[in-house]
Amino acid sequence: MRERLRSFTADESGAAAIEMAGVGTLLIIGLMNAAEIGRYAYQAQNVNHAAQAGAEAALVACDIDHTPATQNCSGLQSAVTAAIQGTALGRTVQLNGGLTEGYYCRTNGGGLGLAGPVSNPPDDCSGVANAAGGADPALYLSLTVQYIWQPLFSGLTLARTFNPYITRSAWMRMK
């Protein structure tokens, strides 16, 4: 019996297969993580594209004579929804909240500062902190879209740590 046990422990014929199984498992897990991260980035880019498509559809559907669009453009909501869901994600991407409009001024930092609501258009940008010199208030529409992402390999990859709600916003100058 001892002789058989000694010959079994001295045999190295299956060592390469065992090592390959260990290394192969690590390589496959790494590959699955790379695929999941790439897929998440791709879906996030599609959500961004859907938000931009919705903002552009608002501008196309509601010309300057129908601004503020949220009050004077009857086809706004349907045009934005059709554009958002006309992207690669289809009906899985949804408008998150409503469409919002307001008068904004450019700031010295290159951002936008709220100058006033649609119901009370401001005459100038004096009420906006750090407003860029010579800037006039402009009407902007904003929207936010959301997609619920589901990983392919949720139990085996880092994907379980990702936020499943991919949310992106877009702005469009209406006037």
Buried (B, 14 or more C-beta within 10 A) or exposed (E): EEEEEEEEEEEEEEEEEEEEEEEEEEEEBEEBBEBBBEBBEEBBEBBBBBBBBBBBBBBEBBEEEBBBBBEEBEBBBEBBBBBBBBBEBEEBBBBBEEBBBBBBBBBEEEEBBBBBEBEEBBEEBEBBEEBBEEBEBBBBBBBBBBBEBEBEBEEBBBBEEBEEEBBBBBBBEBB
